[in-house]
Amino acid sequence: MSQFNVYLKVFLAGESDHWCVVPELQNEDCARWPELSPEDCHAAKKDASIPPQTSTTRLYKYDNCLRFNLTGIPPFYPGIDTSDYTNDTLQCDYGWTYDTSQYKSTITNEFDLVCSKSSLSNLMASIYFAGVLVGSLVFGMISDWIGRYYTFFITVALFLCSNLAVAFSPNVIVFGVFRFLVGMAGLSSFIVAFVIGTELVGPSFRTVTGMGIQFFWCSGIMLLALLAFFIQDWFILQLVMTVPLIFPFFLIPNCLLPQLTSPDAADSTLFFRLEHRLSKGYGKSEKNYFYSILKESPRWLMAKGRFDEAEVIIQDIARVNKTKVPEPLFDDSEKKEILETNQAKQSTVLDLFRTPTLRWRTLNMMFSWFVNSIVYYGLSLSTSDLGSNDYVAFFLSGLVEVPAYIWCMFGIEWLGRKPNLCVLFLLAGIACLCTLFFEPGTAMTAVAMLGKFCITATFGIVYVYSAELFPTVVRSAGVGISSMASRAGGILAPLILILDEYWAPLPIIIFGSSAIIAGLLVLLLPETKGKTLPETIEEGEMFGKKPKKSKEPGSDIEVTVISGNTNPAFESEKIS
């Protein structure tokens, strides 16, 4: 559902041909000229009242924002000589008529977001991404405070209510306010679900789980294209997109179900079983069983010192997987070690900028995330400018993400993180720039889809690469600030698209050149594939660098100096 709302602007605010309402010709009945077909008669009326299109960035025949001043001219007839008044034009002071052959209704024609208000459409997209940025910060903290389980349902509830409010917005201001709330809740619910999924699996399945979730993302893009094709009214489409948000609430455990007296009864269901032990201290004597598919993250529970609750969930998962774990799962020494480790991992964003190497790598990675976001969303939100059918182009933009994520799953293991990210950024930038040499149509769409493939693949790789690049003590802070840079890119991407009003190639030049620069900067980062990752700030400073060697006095043996690092990542040979 999150991807629906990210890209819904493409169809909610889809632009179609439009021209000024001309009150002088509104009452002219085409039946007066039976020799003309209705289409020819309407074309003749537009020829006599609307100037031809002069903008090179528009694909329409008639001007979208001007009309001729018909005051005092002779009565209209097909083929009227317009030479006497063609230099006297007016703004569309009586509104617009919209071509509804492709979009029956959009917010563009609902709120007249054309001509002087045309930038408001892209501004709505930026407002959405501003909500995403705020939501990531707010719900990220709430998730760490009250847990992933409750945060997920809070975000889904806000997501549902704000989507309903969007559908009934009376004007563009109210629409923008509720789109901001949709942005806050929508992607936050996806992120919380992503975190729960990755924290419930072991390290060997984490990449598959993380990338597997992305397949639902791109399938949602394709589904949106199909739904928008059949539902061409923005109000109905918005309501249809809201209905699935009801279903997550069925994941809430049903406490009214009869108690089950044995674990076997619960295990025989299709649902996971969540135990709540009623006796003091979660003893083993009394148990209450009820159904729940969604569980709290055991890792979060352990980080909060709630080991008894974490053990219940882990034991339950073990039963479903038909494996056994020791009882008790945690002894006192293990609990103490886990709590001390979690306290040691606490860090601030400032720690990323205290040392020179880590500072540079942080800025480099932030730029990669930023560029990835502006190019990805810039290409996704501008599919209607490719000159192909809007629905086909958008469907293809989702379809190319499937092989992109498949490549991510295997390519980073075959070729490594650094060369993959570098080459894909460069190819994405080159593909963007190449679209400038094609006319809108099939060829431009094909080149743009190549760029979308590459930038989607970088989206998957940059998550893995940044998590491995930052030392453990600042890993969360590093990924967090990189993600903030990505959100900033999402806010700017729709605004960059507005620049085509000043110079048509400018947005593509910005997207393409930024991707090429990001690809070249990746070459300055170390490879992380197969390396033992740094744990401390000091190890992070030395990670990827060649160790310094010096000779001991009076000896031919060179000694490696590593400044006290003991991590196996910094092992080196002694050369005599």
N, C-alpha and C positions, 0 to 999 in steps of 0.2 A: 504493500500500500504506500510506502514512503516514496517509491519511484514514481507512482502515479502523480503525486502532488508536486514532485520536483519538476516533472515535464508537462504537467497539465496545462501550463501556460501556453504551450504550443497550440493547443486546440481551444482552450478557454478564451484565449486572446487572439485566435487565428485571424489574420487580416485577409480581407477580400476586396475586390474592386469596389470603389465608392465614388460618387460624384454629387455635386450640389443639387439640392432641391431648388427648382426654378418655379416660383409661384405663378409667373405669367403663363407657363405652359401646362400647369397641373390640370386645368379644365379642358385642355385641347383633346378632343375625342378622336382617336385614330380611325374610328368608323367612318369619318367624313371622307376618307380617301381609301375606298375599297380596293383600288388597284394595288395598294401597298399591303404587304403582310404586316402583322403586328410588330415583328422584329425590325423590319425596314422602317416602319413609321417611328418607332422609339429611337432608332439610330438617327433618323432625320432630325428628331427633336433635340437629341444630344448634340448633333453637329451644329445646330442653330443656337445652342445655349451654353455649351461647355467648350472651353479652349482645348486644343490638343495637348497631350502630355509633352513637356519639354525636358523633364528631369531624366538624366541618363541612368539613374538608379531605380527607376520605376518600370514595371513591365506592362503598365496599363496604357490604353489608347488615349483616354481623356484625362485632363487634369483632375486631381482629386480634391483640390482645395479652392478652386476659382470657378466663377461663372461669369457669363457676359451680362452686362447691365442692359436689360431689354425694355427699360422704361421709355415710352414714347416711340417705339419702333412700330412698323406696320404689323398687322396680324400675321401669325405664323402660318406658313404653308410649306410643304416639302420642297426642298431646293431653294429656300429663300436666300437672297443675296445678303450675306452677313458682313460684307466689306465696310459698311458704314458704322458698325458698332463693335467690331472685333478688338479694338484697342481699349475699350472701356470695360474693365473687369471689376468684379466684387468678390469679397470673401463669401464663404458659404453661410450667409446670415440666416437662412431658413432651415439649416440642417442638411442631412445627407440622405441619399438613397443608396442602399447596399445591395451588391450582387449576392444572392443567397443560393446560388447553384451549388456551392461547395459547403459553406457553413450556414445553416439555417439561422443560428443565433450564437453570438459570442459576446463577451464583455466589451469588445471593441465597438460593435454597433449598439450594444445596450447602453453604454455610457459615452458613446461618441468619442472614443480615444483615437482620433485621427487628426491630421493636420497639426495644429498648434499643440494638441494634446497627445500626439502619437508617442512621445517619449514616455508617457505614463504607463504604457503597457510593459515596457522593459523595466521601468521603475518598480512595478509590482513584483517582477521576478527578483529584483535586488532586495526588496523588502522581505520577500520570502527567505532569501539566503541570510539576511540579517537576523531573522528569527532563528534560523538554523545555528548561527554563531552563538546567539544568546542562550538558546536551548542546550547546546553542547556544554556550555559553562555551567548553567544552572542545574540541569538534570545530571550532569556528570558529578557535581558535588552532592546532590541529593542521593544519587545511586551509591556513592561511597558512604553516605551517612545512614540511610535507612535500608539499604540493600537493593539488589537488582530486581527482585520479585515485585515489591510494592512500587518501585519507580516505573517499572514497565506498565503496570495498570494505570498509574497516574498519567503517564504520557499518552496512553491509548485513549483514556477518557477525555483528556484535553483535545486530542487529535479528532475524536468523533464530534465533540461539541463545536469546535471551531470550524470543521468542515461543513457541518449543517448551517452554521451562521454565514459562511461564505456564500452558500447557495441562495440565501434570502437577503443578501446585501442590497440596500436600496440605492447606494451610490458608490463611487469608486473609493472614497475615503474609508467607508466602513469595510468595503472589500479588502483594502490594503491592511487595515488593522487585523482582521481575522486571518488573512493570509500570513501575517507575521506570526500569529499564534499557531497556525498550521505548521509553519516552518520550525517553530520552537519544539513542538511535540512530535512532528512526523519523523524526522531523521533521528531524533533522540530515542524514540521507541525502537527504531531499527538498530541503533548502536547498542542499546541496552540488551536487546535480543541477541545481537552479535556477541557481546561480552559473555552472556549466559552460556551461549552455545560453545564458545571456545574455552570457557573455564570449566565446563563439564566433561571435556574430553582430555585424553592424555596427549603428550607432546607429539607422538607419532601420527596422530590424526588431526593435529591443529591446523596444518596447512590445508588439508582436504576439507575440513569443516569450514574454515574461513573462506576458501574459494567456492565451496559448494553453496554458501549463502548468496554469493554474488550471482550464481546462475538464476536464482529466484528474482534477483534485481533485473537482469536483462530480459528474462521471460515476462516480467511485468511491463517492460517497455513495449514489447511486441503486443502484449494483450491490450495495452492502452491504445495502440494504433488501430487494432481491430474494433474495439469498442467505440472509439471516436468516429470510425468510418460509418458505423451503423447508428450512432447517436450524435446527431449534428446540432443539437440544442445544448448550449453550455449549462443551463440550469439542470436539465435532466441528467446530463453526463456527470455533473458534480454530485448529484444525489446518488447515482449509481456507484460512483467511486467511494461514497461514504458508507454504503451498506455493509461491505466486508468488515468494517471496523467493529461491528457488533460481535463477531465471532470470537475474537480473543478473550472476551469475558467468559466464554464457556470453559476456559482453562482454569478459572478460579475453582478451588476445591468446593465440592458440594457437601457442606457439613451436615445436611439434613438426611443424608443417606443412612440407612441402618448400620449399626456397628457390625464389623466383621470380627469373628472370634478367632480367626487363624490367619497366619500369613499366607497359607496356600490359597485361601479364598480370594485374597487380594491379588496374588500373583497370577491367578487364572484369568484376570481381565486383560483387556487390550491397553489399559492405562497403567502408568507407573503408580506405585503406592507410596504415599508419604505418611510416615508414622509420626504421631504426636504422642509422646509418652506423658501420661498424666501424673504419675507419681513424682514426688519431690526429687529433684536432681535427675530427672529423666531416668528413673530406674527401669528395670526390665520386667517388673511384675505386671503392671497394668498398661494396656496399649489401646489406642483408639485409631482405627484405620479409616481413611477416606481418600477419595480419588483425586489425583492431580497430575496433569501432564507436565506442567511447568513447575520447576523447582527453583528454590533459592540457590545461589552459587555456593557450594561448599567452601571454595577458596575465600570468598568474602566472609563467611561465617568464621572460618579459622582465623582470618586476619583480625576479626573483632573479638577473638577469644571464646567464641560460642562453639566449643569443640563437640559438645554432646549433640547439638542439632546437626552439625556437619557430619558426625558419625552416622546418625540416623539416615541421612540422605545417601551417603556413600554405601552403607550396608544395603540400602534398598536398590541402588543402581547395580551393585554386585549381584544381588539376587536375580534381577532382570537379565543381566549378562551371564548368569549361571557361573559365576566365579565366587571365590571366598576371600574375605579379608579377615585379618586377626581381630579378635575381641579381647580387650578393648583396643580400638584402633590407635589411640594416642596414649602414651604414658606421660607422666609429669615432665620428664626431661624433654620429650619431643614437643610438648605444648610450650614449654619455656623457650626452646630453640626457635620455634615458629614465630612466637610473639616478638622475640628479640630481632629476628631477621626482618620482620615486617616493619619494626620501628627503625631499623638501620636503613631500610630502603626509602624512608621518607626524605624528600628533597624538595627544593624549590626551583623555579625557572631560572633564578639568578645563578644557580650553580652551573648552568649550561654556558654561561658567558664569562666565568672567572678565569679560565685558562685559554691560551691562544688557539691550540689545535681544536679543542672542543667547541670553542666559540665559532671558528670558521666552519666546522662541519655542521653545526646547528644552523647557521645562516644559509649554508649551501642546501641543506635538506629542506629548510623552510621555503626557499625559492623553488625547489623542485615540486613541493606540494602545491605552492601557489600557482605555478605555471600549469601543472597538471590540471588543476581545477578550472582555470580560466579557459584553457583549450578544450577540455572535455565538455564543460557546460556551454561554452561558446558554440562548438560544433553541434551539440545536441539541440540547443534552442534555436538554431538557425537553419534547420533542415528545410523549412518552407522557402528558403531563398535559393535552393539548388536548381530550381526550374523543373523538377520532377513532381509527380503527384505527391502532395504533402503526406498522405497516409503511407504510401509505399516507401518514401524516403525515410520516414520516421521508423517504420517497421524494420527496414534494413539497418538503421543505426542501432537498433537493439539486437538484431540478429548477428551483426559482426562482433558483438561483445562475447558471444558464446565461445568461438574459437580463440578470442583474445584471452579469456580466463583459463581455457584449457592450456594454452601456451604458457601462461603464468605458472600453472601447477607443475609443469615438467621442464620448461625452458630454464627456470632459475636454478634447477638442480643439474641440468646438463651443462649450461654455459656460465652460470654464476649470476650474481645480482648486478654487479657493476657493468659488464659489457651489455647485458640485456637492456638495462635502463638507459644507458647511453645511446645505443643504436636505435631503440624504439623512440626516444625523444627526438633524435635527429630525423628519423623517417617521418614522424608525425609533423614536424616543422616543415620539412620539404614538401610533404603532401599538401599542407595548408597553402603554402606559397604557390604550388603548381595549379591550384584551382583558379588563380588569377588569369591563367592563360587559356581557360576554357569558357565557352559560352554556357549559360545555364542549361542543364539537360542531363542526358545519361552519362556523358564523359565526366562532367564536373561531379556528379553524384558518386561515380565509381572512385574518383581520386579522393573525395571527401570521406568516403567509407574506409579507404585505406588509412587515412589520418585518424579516423575514429577507432579503428582496430588498434593502432599503435598506442594512442593515448589511453585507451581503456586498459591495455596490458601494463602500461606504466603505473596506472592507478593501483593495480593489484600488487605489482612488484615493490612500489615505494612503501607500502605498509610493512612488508616483511623486512626490507632493507633498513628502514629507519629504526625498527625495533631491535635489529641486531647491531646497528652501528653505535647506538648510545650505550654507555655503561649501565649496569644494572641499577645503580643508585640513583640515576637520573633518567632511566628509560621512560617511565610514565610521563615525566615532565617534558622530555624531548619529543615523544610522539604527540603529546597534548599541544605543545606550542606549534608543531608542524601542522597539526590538524587545524589550529586556529588560522594559520597562514592559508590553508586550503579554503576555509570558510570565507576569508577575505577575498580570495580569488573568485569564489562563487558569487559574492556580492558585486564584484566589478565586471564579471563576464557580460551580464545583460547591458550594463552601461557602456561597455566597449562597443557592443553591437550598434549603439545609437550613433557612433562616430561615422557610420557610412553616410549619414546625411551631409557631412562636410566633405568627405572624400571616400568614395565607395570601396576602394581596396584597403583602407586603413585598418579595419578590424582584423582582416585576414593577415595583414603584414605584422600586426602586433602578436597575434596568436602564433604564426609561423616562426618569427624571429625569436620570440620568447622560448619556444620549445627547443630551437637549435642551441640557444645559449645555455639552457638548462642541461641539455645533453652533453655539451662540452665541459660544463662545470662538474658533472658526475665523474669525469676522468680524474679529478683531483681527490676523490674519495677512495678509501681502501676497500678491497673485496672482503666479504664476510663469509662466503661459502666455505664450509668445512673448517672454519676457524673457531677456536675456543673464544667466547666473547668476553670482553672486558667487564670486570665487576666494579672497580673503583674508578674515581676520577683520574688517578695517576695512571692506571692501566689504559684508560680511554685516551689519554694523551699520547701514550706510546704505541697504541694499537695501529698496526699497518706501517709503522716506521721501521727502518733498518736499525738494528741495535748498534750502539757505538762500541768500537773495539779498541783496546789499548794494550800495549805490551807491559808485562811486569818488569820492574827494574832487574837487569842482569839475566833476563830469560828470553828465549825465542818463542815462548808461548803467548798467544794473544788471548786476552780475557775479555769476555763479553760483559759490558756494563749496562744494566737494565734499570738502574735507579730503584732497586728494591722490589721490583715486580716479581711475583712468584706464580702468576697465572701461566698455565701450560701454553697459552697463546704466544708467549714470549720466549719459548724454548729456542735455543740456537746452538750451533755446533762450535766447539773450540778447535781452532785450526792451528796447527803447529807449523 
